[in-house]
Amino acid sequence: MFEHFGIKDFIDIFLVASLFYYLFKMVKISGMRPLFIGIVVFLAIWLLVARVFEMVLLGSILDQFVNIGLILLVILFQDEIRRFLMSLGSKKGWKFVSKLLIPNNNNPQKDTSYVTSIVFACMNLAKSKIGALIVIQGDLQLSLYEQTGEIINADISSRLIENIFFKNSPLHDGAMIIVGKKIKAAGCIMPISQNPNIPKHMGLRHRAGLGITQETDAKVIIVSEETGRITFAEEGRLKINVNPEELQQLILAE
């Protein structure tokens, strides 16, 4: 059976396994893991019925479902497919390829002074129990979300961040978007996560922070208005009760 198994077959299996793992990771982020597992189980049953046991009647019925399965998958996983295609064409994907082809040992020091300003502002907001939602853009553009708020395009400073999220500020309810070393916009509307696994005590601010990380590769800082705790969100996951040192490391992490 394996006498004609070559390197091409190994690469083929590896790529298919990698694709399934990436798809599973995406649906896990969006909270649709049970649906994904259900589809895999259905495909396994279809292969057993139609190909192994060759049950003609039941196999023909399942074949009809498989024929329209692609359309159903596009409808059910349209957000995940869109994110997959966006990440595929983003700088992050091409950076990985370029590092493999052209290794570069020179790692120039980055200016991280702006991160200190963000952390310091979050500490003050948390101490005063002032809610905040700060979105830090990754490789995927956030232009669509910037247009839902007020364009600021100002240098990052802890005072400015605190003033924007001050309770009497007209922009304090929305999200702040940071691009590079600039506060690009504030008062922005973020997509709300529908993940059923989010703790019940977390409100819309946390759901909005998680939602944008499911749509893009952004990093998000959420300051709770009720508890004053700082939560960090990335890749559809929440890290609760983050201290200042952890927050700085999470922002700077590649």
Backbone as CSV, one residue per row, in Angstrom:
resi,resn,N_x,N_y,N_z,CA_x,CA_y,CA_z,C_x,C_y,C_z
1,MET,0.815,-1.204,0.000,0.000,0.000,0.000,0.852,1.260,0.000
2,PHE,1.986,1.209,0.743,2.829,2.380,0.896,4.082,2.323,0.021
3,GLU,4.136,1.368,-0.900,5.356,1.221,-1.692,5.570,2.382,-2.654
4,HIS,4.485,3.061,-3.066,4.617,4.204,-3.974,4.480,5.531,-3.228
5,PHE,4.568,5.470,-1.884,4.438,6.676,-1.072,5.740,7.465,-1.148
6,GLY,5.653,8.684,-1.683,6.848,9.506,-1.858,6.751,10.833,-1.136
7,ILE,7.741,11.681,-1.406,7.812,12.987,-0.762,6.621,13.875,-1.150
8,LYS,6.150,13.710,-2.400,5.008,14.501,-2.850,3.751,14.142,-2.064
9,ASP,3.567,12.862,-1.767,2.412,12.428,-0.985,2.491,12.943,0.451
10,PHE,3.716,12.947,0.990,3.903,13.460,2.342,3.554,14.949,2.413
11,ILE,4.010,15.723,1.419,3.713,17.161,1.371,2.215,17.385,1.224
12,ASP,1.578,16.551,0.397,0.134,16.655,0.185,-0.628,16.465,1.501
13,ILE,-0.278,15.403,2.240,-0.936,15.120,3.520,-0.645,16.224,4.524
14,PHE,0.588,16.700,4.539,0.969,17.758,5.479,0.186,19.043,5.222
15,LEU,0.021,19.409,3.959,-0.705,20.631,3.610,-2.186,20.523,3.965
16,VAL,-2.781,19.349,3.706,-4.196,19.143,4.053,-4.379,19.207,5.564
17,ALA,-3.468,18.572,6.307,-3.547,18.588,7.777,-3.376,20.020,8.300
18,SER,-2.453,20.776,7.690,-2.239,22.167,8.102,-3.467,23.021,7.830
19,LEU,-4.116,22.773,6.680,-5.321,23.520,6.328,-6.444,23.242,7.328
20,PHE,-6.629,21.967,7.674,-7.674,21.615,8.639,-7.366,22.208,10.020
21,TYR,-6.081,22.206,10.393,-5.706,22.785,11.686,-5.979,24.286,11.711
22,TYR,-5.644,24.973,10.622,-5.869,26.422,10.556,-7.356,26.741,10.583
23,LEU,-8.153,25.941,9.853,-9.605,26.139,9.861,-10.181,25.895,11.249
24,PHE,-9.691,24.838,11.901,-10.162,24.535,13.259,-9.809,25.663,14.221
25,LYS,-8.616,26.234,14.057,-8.178,27.338,14.913,-9.071,28.560,14.709
26,MET,-9.448,28.835,13.448,-10.297,29.987,13.154,-11.687,29.826,13.738
27,VAL,-12.286,28.652,13.572,-13.648,28.450,14.083,-13.653,28.359,15.602
28,LYS,-12.538,27.948,16.193,-12.428,27.933,17.654,-12.452,29.357,18.190
29,ILE,-11.764,30.265,17.485,-11.749,31.678,17.866,-13.145,32.263,17.830
30,SER,-13.919,31.908,16.797,-15.248,32.501,16.620,-16.332,31.782,17.422
31,GLY,-15.967,30.717,18.143,-16.945,29.999,18.964,-17.807,29.027,18.176
32,MET,-17.373,28.656,16.963,-18.162,27.743,16.124,-17.531,26.358,16.046
33,ARG,-16.766,25.997,17.061,-16.094,24.697,17.061,-17.057,23.525,16.969
34,PRO,-18.178,23.508,17.733,-19.109,22.369,17.612,-19.626,22.181,16.189
35,LEU,-19.886,23.293,15.479,-20.364,23.206,14.103,-19.299,22.605,13.196
36,PHE,-18.042,23.027,13.380,-16.939,22.500,12.579,-16.762,20.996,12.817
37,ILE,-16.810,20.584,14.087,-16.674,19.162,14.420,-17.830,18.371,13.818
38,GLY,-19.043,18.958,13.847,-20.204,18.297,13.251,-20.025,18.067,11.760
39,ILE,-19.438,19.036,11.065,-19.196,18.901,9.622,-18.173,17.797,9.351
40,VAL,-17.107,17.749,10.165,-16.083,16.710,10.007,-16.684,15.323,10.243
41,VAL,-17.535,15.193,11.264,-18.195,13.903,11.549,-19.102,13.498,10.387
42,PHE,-19.841,14.488,9.830,-20.721,14.198,8.691,-19.910,13.700,7.488
43,LEU,-18.757,14.343,7.218,-17.907,13.916,6.102,-17.370,12.508,6.323
44,ALA,-17.025,12.195,7.576,-16.529,10.854,7.886,-17.625,9.807,7.654
45,ILE,-18.858,10.112,8.086,-19.987,9.198,7.864,-20.252,9.022,6.373
46,TRP,-20.195,10.132,5.626,-20.425,10.066,4.175,-19.390,9.169,3.484
47,LEU,-18.111,9.297,3.884,-17.059,8.459,3.294,-17.282,6.980,3.621
48,LEU,-17.686,6.703,4.850,-17.931,5.311,5.244,-19.112,4.722,4.478
49,VAL,-20.202,5.491,4.396,-21.424,4.994,3.744,-21.233,4.859,2.241
50,ALA,-20.702,5.894,1.604,-20.642,5.930,0.143,-19.426,5.238,-0.443
51,ARG,-18.306,5.246,0.262,-17.069,4.726,-0.327,-16.637,3.376,0.248
52,VAL,-16.813,3.204,1.559,-16.342,1.967,2.193,-17.406,0.877,2.115
53,PHE,-18.605,1.160,2.653,-19.671,0.154,2.673,-20.524,0.160,1.407
54,GLU,-20.372,1.192,0.593,-21.062,1.313,-0.701,-22.583,1.101,-0.572
55,MET,-23.191,1.800,0.369,-24.653,1.778,0.519,-25.236,2.746,-0.501
56,VAL,-25.878,2.212,-1.509,-26.285,3.014,-2.668,-27.351,4.036,-2.305
57,LEU,-28.421,3.600,-1.650,-29.546,4.505,-1.365,-29.148,5.617,-0.400
58,LEU,-28.621,5.235,0.761,-28.207,6.239,1.749,-27.056,7.095,1.207
59,GLY,-26.164,6.451,0.461,-25.041,7.182,-0.132,-25.491,8.246,-1.103
60,SER,-26.509,7.926,-1.917,-27.005,8.904,-2.886,-27.676,10.094,-2.194
61,ILE,-28.340,9.839,-1.058,-28.963,10.930,-0.290,-27.887,11.851,0.289
62,LEU,-26.851,11.247,0.875,-25.768,12.053,1.454,-24.992,12.798,0.364
63,ASP,-24.907,12.200,-0.826,-24.226,12.867,-1.948,-24.884,14.196,-2.285
64,GLN,-26.203,14.248,-2.185,-26.926,15.492,-2.495,-26.563,16.592,-1.497
65,PHE,-26.403,16.212,-0.237,-25.994,17.192,0.769,-24.571,17.669,0.509
66,VAL,-23.696,16.741,0.119,-22.300,17.107,-0.146,-22.211,18.035,-1.356
67,ASN,-23.068,17.809,-2.353,-23.034,18.637,-3.569,-23.331,20.102,-3.286
68,ILE,-24.233,20.342,-2.328,-24.555,21.736,-1.981,-23.781,22.195,-0.742
69,GLY,-22.876,21.335,-0.270,-22.132,21.638,0.955,-21.245,22.859,0.842
70,LEU,-20.628,23.068,-0.333,-19.719,24.205,-0.511,-20.459,25.524,-0.329
71,ILE,-21.674,25.605,-0.900,-22.470,26.831,-0.768,-22.843,27.056,0.690
72,LEU,-23.227,25.967,1.380,-23.592,26.090,2.794,-22.402,26.509,3.641
73,LEU,-21.222,25.973,3.325,-20.017,26.332,4.078,-19.679,27.812,3.918
74,VAL,-19.833,28.322,2.694,-19.561,29.743,2.440,-20.513,30.617,3.243
75,ILE,-21.787,30.197,3.330,-22.787,30.962,4.092,-22.484,30.909,5.594
76,LEU,-22.176,29.704,6.095,-21.966,29.522,7.527,-20.663,30.144,8.013
77,PHE,-19.615,30.048,7.191,-18.287,30.498,7.618,-17.793,31.689,6.805
78,GLN,-18.703,32.575,6.398,-18.292,33.698,5.555,-17.302,34.618,6.266
79,ASP,-17.481,34.846,7.568,-16.549,35.707,8.307,-15.176,35.059,8.418
80,GLU,-15.150,33.751,8.693,-13.879,33.040,8.828,-13.136,32.974,7.489
81,ILE,-13.887,32.756,6.395,-13.272,32.702,5.066,-12.693,34.058,4.701
82,ARG,-13.429,35.123,5.028,-12.941,36.479,4.732,-11.664,36.769,5.511
83,ARG,-11.626,36.360,6.772,-10.424,36.601,7.569,-9.243,35.784,7.044
84,PHE,-9.516,34.541,6.631,-8.456,33.690,6.079,-7.838,34.322,4.837
85,LEU,-8.679,34.826,3.938,-8.179,35.435,2.705,-7.431,36.740,2.990
86,MET,-7.932,37.513,3.979,-7.252,38.751,4.344,-5.883,38.482,4.949
87,SER,-5.801,37.482,5.824,-4.516,37.145,6.444,-3.553,36.553,5.424
88,LEU,-4.101,35.848,4.429,-3.272,35.261,3.388,-2.575,36.338,2.562
89,GLY,-3.270,37.445,2.328,-2.690,38.523,1.537,-2.079,39.633,2.352
90,SER,-1.999,39.449,3.679,-1.446,40.499,4.537,0.077,40.434,4.556
91,LYS,0.679,41.478,5.112,2.133,41.547,5.212,2.674,40.436,6.100
92,LYS,1.872,40.038,7.099,2.328,39.022,8.043,2.630,37.698,7.343
93,GLY,1.734,37.321,6.432,1.937,36.079,5.694,3.169,36.121,4.817
94,TRP,3.373,37.255,4.153,4.529,37.385,3.269,5.830,37.547,4.054
95,LYS,5.749,38.100,5.258,6.952,38.214,6.101,7.510,36.838,6.414
96,PHE,6.579,35.889,6.714,7.009,34.528,7.050,7.726,33.883,5.883
97,VAL,7.174,34.064,4.673,7.786,33.493,3.470,9.147,34.120,3.202
98,SER,9.233,35.449,3.333,10.487,36.153,3.047,11.592,35.765,4.031
99,LYS,11.202,35.485,5.301,12.198,35.074,6.291,12.771,33.701,5.957
100,LEU,11.905,32.824,5.385,12.384,31.500,4.995,13.338,31.582,3.808
101,LEU,12.994,32.450,2.849,13.793,32.562,1.633,15.043,33.411,1.837
102,ILE,14.889,34.526,2.590,16.005,35.442,2.794,16.174,35.676,4.291
103,PRO,16.906,34.809,4.977,17.113,34.994,6.418,17.832,36.307,6.694
104,ASN,17.380,37.000,7.723,17.991,38.273,8.085,18.232,38.289,9.581
105,ASN,19.504,38.324,9.939,19.866,38.284,11.349,19.902,39.658,11.988
106,ASN,19.765,40.696,11.184,19.799,42.053,11.713,18.426,42.434,12.242
107,ASN,18.326,42.618,13.535,17.075,43.017,14.167,17.236,44.407,14.765
108,PRO,16.913,45.443,14.012,17.087,46.797,14.514,16.177,47.074,15.709
109,GLN,16.678,47.872,16.639,15.910,48.220,17.827,14.720,49.099,17.450
110,LYS,13.557,48.746,17.994,12.353,49.519,17.713,12.155,50.568,18.807
111,ASP,11.573,51.675,18.419,11.225,52.709,19.377,9.919,52.302,20.065
112,THR,10.028,51.981,21.335,8.854,51.485,22.079,8.365,52.490,23.125
113,SER,8.791,53.737,23.008,8.396,54.741,24.003,6.894,54.971,24.016
114,TYR,6.237,54.826,22.844,4.791,55.039,22.770,4.027,53.983,23.569
115,VAL,4.607,52.780,23.688,3.962,51.708,24.442,3.883,52.069,25.920
116,THR,4.934,52.699,26.425,4.945,53.137,27.816,3.805,54.111,28.095
117,SER,3.549,55.011,27.140,2.451,55.975,27.290,1.099,55.265,27.350
118,ILE,0.923,54.229,26.510,-0.335,53.468,26.502,-0.524,52.750,27.833
119,VAL,0.535,52.084,28.311,0.455,51.335,29.572,0.179,52.274,30.738
120,PHE,0.871,53.408,30.770,0.687,54.371,31.856,-0.744,54.901,31.872
121,ALA,-1.296,55.193,30.689,-2.680,55.681,30.596,-3.655,54.618,31.087
122,CYS,-3.438,53.358,30.692,-4.322,52.265,31.126,-4.277,52.069,32.636
123,MET,-3.098,52.240,33.238,-2.967,52.128,34.692,-3.806,53.203,35.389
124,ASN,-3.718,54.447,34.892,-4.470,55.546,35.492,-5.981,55.364,35.307
125,LEU,-6.365,54.893,34.112,-7.789,54.653,33.850,-8.330,53.543,34.745
126,ALA,-7.543,52.491,34.909,-7.953,51.374,35.757,-8.074,51.806,37.211
127,LYS,-7.132,52.644,37.654,-7.150,53.120,39.037,-8.399,53.960,39.308
128,SER,-8.816,54.727,38.294,-10.000,55.585,38.440,-11.289,54.881,38.027
129,LYS,-11.179,53.612,37.614,-12.327,52.829,37.126,-13.062,53.556,35.989
130,ILE,-12.282,53.981,35.019,-12.823,54.609,33.805,-12.684,53.606,32.670
131,GLY,-13.787,53.260,32.039,-13.779,52.267,30.965,-13.039,52.760,29.734
132,ALA,-12.353,51.839,29.060,-11.608,52.190,27.854,-11.521,50.989,26.922
133,LEU,-11.455,51.286,25.635,-11.303,50.254,24.607,-10.296,50.763,23.586
134,ILE,-9.083,50.200,23.627,-7.986,50.650,22.767,-7.630,49.534,21.798
135,VAL,-7.713,49.837,20.509,-7.432,48.860,19.458,-6.127,49.246,18.762
136,ILE,-5.161,48.335,18.764,-3.859,48.577,18.136,-3.796,47.793,16.831
137,GLN,-3.713,48.504,15.725,-3.743,47.869,14.404,-2.525,46.977,14.181
138,GLY,-2.771,45.811,13.546,-1.688,44.921,13.146,-1.376,45.110,11.672
139,ASP,-1.267,44.008,10.944,-1.001,44.078,9.504,-2.257,44.397,8.701
140,LEU,-3.411,43.972,9.208,-4.663,44.216,8.497,-5.184,45.618,8.803
141,GLN,-5.547,46.347,7.738,-6.003,47.728,7.880,-7.337,47.812,8.633
142,LEU,-7.498,48.898,9.391,-8.732,49.139,10.139,-9.466,50.371,9.617
143,SER,-9.216,50.727,8.360,-9.797,51.944,7.777,-11.318,51.953,7.851
144,LEU,-11.924,50.797,7.645,-13.389,50.693,7.681,-13.937,51.097,9.038
145,TYR,-13.244,50.721,10.102,-13.697,51.030,11.454,-13.328,52.456,11.855
146,GLU,-12.240,52.974,11.292,-11.852,54.352,11.584,-12.940,55.336,11.144
147,GLN,-13.604,55.022,10.041,-14.621,55.928,9.497,-15.873,56.013,10.370
148,THR,-16.027,55.086,11.314,-17.207,55.118,12.187,-17.024,56.080,13.362
149,GLY,-15.802,56.602,13.525,-15.532,57.517,14.628,-14.998,58.842,14.137
150,GLU,-14.254,59.531,15.000,-13.659,60.824,14.679,-12.169,60.647,14.421
151,ILE,-11.717,61.105,13.261,-10.299,61.017,12.926,-9.527,62.038,13.747
152,ILE,-8.485,61.563,14.447,-7.681,62.438,15.304,-6.269,62.614,14.740
153,ASN,-5.613,61.497,14.432,-4.274,61.499,13.845,-3.291,62.322,14.675
154,ALA,-3.214,61.981,15.974,-2.343,62.710,16.896,-1.286,61.784,17.481
155,ASP,-0.199,62.365,17.946,0.843,61.584,18.608,0.296,60.960,19.885
156,ILE,0.809,59.783,20.204,0.336,59.071,21.390,0.893,59.724,22.648
157,SER,0.009,60.024,23.576,0.411,60.508,24.897,-0.599,59.997,25.910
158,SER,-0.129,59.725,27.116,-1.012,59.185,28.148,-2.109,60.180,28.508
159,ARG,-1.795,61.479,28.541,-2.787,62.507,28.870,-3.912,62.533,27.846
160,LEU,-3.555,62.445,26.582,-4.572,62.479,25.529,-5.478,61.259,25.618
161,ILE,-4.903,60.098,25.859,-5.702,58.871,25.977,-6.678,58.992,27.152
162,GLU,-6.182,59.484,28.278,-7.036,59.634,29.458,-8.156,60.637,29.215
163,ASN,-7.847,61.730,28.518,-8.859,62.752,28.242,-9.947,62.240,27.305
164,ILE,-9.551,61.427,26.328,-10.532,60.883,25.379,-11.514,59.959,26.082
165,PHE,-11.019,59.163,27.055,-11.894,58.209,27.739,-12.507,58.767,29.027
166,PHE,-12.240,60.048,29.316,-12.874,60.673,30.481,-14.392,60.594,30.317
167,LYS,-15.097,60.370,31.422,-16.532,60.071,31.373,-17.367,61.161,30.702
168,ASN,-16.948,62.396,30.802,-17.706,63.483,30.183,-17.311,63.744,28.734
169,SER,-16.329,62.991,28.231,-15.898,63.176,26.845,-16.911,62.544,25.888
170,PRO,-17.216,63.215,24.763,-18.182,62.648,23.807,-17.667,61.400,23.097
171,LEU,-16.362,61.107,23.214,-15.775,59.956,22.517,-15.497,58.771,23.444
172,HIS,-15.859,58.887,24.730,-15.420,57.868,25.682,-16.112,56.522,25.489
173,ASP,-17.279,56.491,24.865,-18.016,55.229,24.715,-17.486,54.351,23.581
174,GLY,-16.832,54.950,22.600,-16.346,54.176,21.459,-14.930,53.666,21.669
175,ALA,-14.380,53.077,20.618,-13.019,52.527,20.669,-12.019,53.517,20.097
176,MET,-10.821,53.500,20.652,-9.704,54.266,20.102,-8.872,53.340,19.219
177,ILE,-8.500,53.812,18.040,-7.677,53.017,17.120,-6.288,53.640,17.037
178,ILE,-5.275,52.829,17.330,-3.881,53.262,17.250,-3.223,52.579,16.060
179,VAL,-2.616,53.396,15.204,-1.897,52.887,14.030,-0.459,53.376,14.122
180,GLY,0.472,52.440,14.262,1.869,52.839,14.416,2.059,53.591,15.720
181,LYS,2.546,54.838,15.613,2.763,55.671,16.803,1.763,56.817,16.856
182,LYS,0.611,56.628,16.211,-0.406,57.678,16.153,-1.746,57.169,16.687
183,ILE,-2.458,58.069,17.365,-3.866,57.810,17.684,-4.642,58.233,16.445
184,LYS,-5.084,57.243,15.667,-5.696,57.522,14.370,-7.125,58.027,14.507
185,ALA,-7.918,57.383,15.371,-9.328,57.748,15.506,-9.839,57.350,16.884
186,ALA,-10.962,57.946,17.277,-11.589,57.625,18.558,-13.102,57.657,18.390
187,GLY,-13.800,57.042,19.342,-15.249,56.950,19.251,-15.714,56.001,18.168
188,CYS,-14.891,55.011,17.849,-15.183,54.096,16.735,-16.058,52.923,17.195
189,ILE,-16.825,52.391,16.262,-17.717,51.264,16.536,-17.039,49.967,16.088
190,MET,-16.995,49.003,16.983,-16.370,47.717,16.718,-17.428,46.624,16.561
191,PRO,-17.118,45.565,15.823,-18.077,44.443,15.699,-18.211,43.700,17.021
192,ILE,-19.418,43.293,17.354,-19.681,42.594,18.617,-19.495,41.090,18.432
193,SER,-18.713,40.487,19.307,-18.485,39.045,19.248,-19.737,38.281,19.680
194,GLN,-20.028,37.210,18.948,-21.156,36.345,19.280,-20.704,35.060,19.975
195,ASN,-19.452,35.047,20.418,-18.912,33.858,21.072,-19.681,33.571,22.363
196,PRO,-20.319,32.403,22.465,-21.131,32.092,23.663,-20.290,31.801,24.897
197,ASN,-18.969,31.643,24.740,-18.110,31.289,25.869,-17.609,32.498,26.657
198,ILE,-17.988,33.705,26.237,-17.580,34.901,26.972,-18.281,34.911,28.328
199,PRO,-17.534,35.145,29.417,-18.164,35.184,30.747,-19.322,36.184,30.803
200,LYS,-20.363,35.813,31.517,-21.587,36.606,31.567,-21.377,37.998,32.159
201,HIS,-20.394,38.127,33.066,-20.205,39.413,33.729,-19.541,40.451,32.826
202,MET,-19.056,40.017,31.674,-18.417,40.948,30.744,-19.464,41.585,29.832
203,GLY,-19.362,42.899,29.666,-20.358,43.633,28.897,-19.977,43.849,27.440
204,LEU,-20.623,44.850,26.832,-20.432,45.120,25.407,-19.016,45.569,25.071
205,ARG,-18.365,46.265,26.010,-16.999,46.725,25.739,-16.067,45.536,25.507
206,HIS,-16.207,44.511,26.333,-15.372,43.312,26.165,-15.765,42.542,24.904
207,ARG,-17.060,42.480,24.626,-17.519,41.771,23.415,-17.039,42.493,22.154
208,ALA,-17.021,43.820,22.202,-16.530,44.585,21.055,-15.022,44.394,20.884
209,GLY,-14.302,44.375,22.003,-12.853,44.149,21.940,-12.517,42.780,21.382
210,LEU,-13.271,41.768,21.819,-13.048,40.419,21.311,-13.464,40.316,19.848
211,GLY,-14.554,41.010,19.493,-15.072,40.944,18.125,-14.083,41.420,17.081
212,ILE,-13.373,42.515,17.354,-12.429,43.042,16.363,-11.212,42.126,16.214
213,THR,-10.858,41.374,17.286,-9.739,40.429,17.166,-10.138,39.175,16.398
214,GLN,-11.449,38.907,16.307,-11.924,37.790,15.491,-11.965,38.172,14.015
215,GLU,-12.103,39.466,13.745,-12.187,39.953,12.368,-10.813,40.301,11.793
216,THR,-9.887,40.764,12.649,-8.576,41.231,12.189,-7.485,40.679,13.105
217,ASP,-6.258,41.102,12.839,-5.131,40.688,13.687,-4.755,41.774,14.693
218,ALA,-5.700,42.641,15.021,-5.451,43.737,15.962,-5.267,43.207,17.381
219,LYS,-4.562,44.003,18.191,-4.453,43.754,19.623,-5.336,44.768,20.338
220,VAL,-6.011,44.337,21.394,-6.999,45.199,22.039,-6.780,45.220,23.549
221,ILE,-6.887,46.412,24.118,-6.822,46.595,25.570,-8.190,47.077,26.041
222,ILE,-8.745,46.384,27.026,-10.045,46.765,27.584,-9.877,47.069,29.064
223,VAL,-10.311,48.245,29.477,-10.320,48.607,30.895,-11.764,48.572,31.374
224,SER,-12.016,47.782,32.396,-13.379,47.614,32.898,-13.795,48.811,33.751
225,GLU,-14.993,49.315,33.471,-15.534,50.444,34.232,-16.038,49.988,35.600
226,GLU,-16.420,48.721,35.719,-16.975,48.202,36.972,-15.878,47.777,37.952
227,THR,-14.874,47.052,37.445,-13.853,46.485,38.336,-12.513,47.196,38.253
228,GLY,-12.271,47.932,37.167,-10.979,48.580,36.986,-9.901,47.623,36.508
229,ARG,-10.275,46.410,36.168,-9.297,45.428,35.683,-8.973,45.656,34.203
230,ILE,-7.746,45.314,33.845,-7.300,45.444,32.453,-7.343,44.070,31.794
231,THR,-7.984,43.996,30.642,-8.072,42.753,29.871,-7.419,42.966,28.513
232,PHE,-6.670,41.967,28.068,-5.997,42.029,26.766,-6.617,40.991,25.842
233,ALA,-6.941,41.405,24.609,-7.558,40.492,23.634,-6.704,40.399,22.385
234,GLU,-6.551,39.177,21.895,-5.799,38.943,20.654,-6.199,37.584,20.098
235,GLU,-6.416,37.532,18.772,-6.755,36.285,18.083,-7.967,35.601,18.712
236,GLY,-8.959,36.393,19.094,-10.191,35.833,19.638,-10.078,35.275,21.034
237,ARG,-9.016,35.636,21.754,-8.834,35.152,23.125,-8.686,36.329,24.083
238,LEU,-9.188,36.155,25.309,-9.113,37.193,26.332,-8.131,36.779,27.425
239,LYS,-7.272,37.702,27.808,-6.382,37.501,28.961,-6.808,38.509,30.025
240,ILE,-7.394,37.999,31.102,-8.034,38.845,32.109,-7.067,39.229,33.220
241,ASN,-7.311,40.428,33.784,-6.557,40.931,34.937,-5.053,40.995,34.640
242,VAL,-4.704,41.733,33.611,-3.312,41.864,33.176,-2.640,42.981,33.968
243,ASN,-1.419,42.727,34.438,-0.684,43.775,35.144,0.126,44.603,34.142
244,PRO,0.667,45.758,34.553,1.375,46.645,33.608,2.539,45.985,32.875
245,GLU,3.326,45.156,33.588,4.468,44.493,32.934,3.994,43.527,31.847
246,GLU,2.961,42.752,32.171,2.407,41.816,31.182,1.837,42.571,29.988
247,LEU,1.153,43.674,30.262,0.535,44.450,29.191,1.577,44.960,28.213
248,GLN,2.682,45.464,28.735,3.750,45.967,27.855,4.307,44.851,26.989
249,GLN,4.530,43.682,27.590,5.076,42.541,26.843,4.100,42.067,25.762
250,LEU,2.811,42.052,26.084,1.795,41.597,25.127,1.672,42.551,23.941
251,ILE,1.797,43.848,24.192,1.714,44.826,23.108,2.910,44.695,22.176
252,LEU,4.087,44.473,22.758,5.320,44.410,21.965,5.547,43.061,21.296
253,ALA,4.859,42.020,21.772,5.064,40.676,21.219,4.710,40.626,19.741
254,GLU,5.549,39.958,18.950,5.330,39.818,17.509,4.282,38.742,17.240
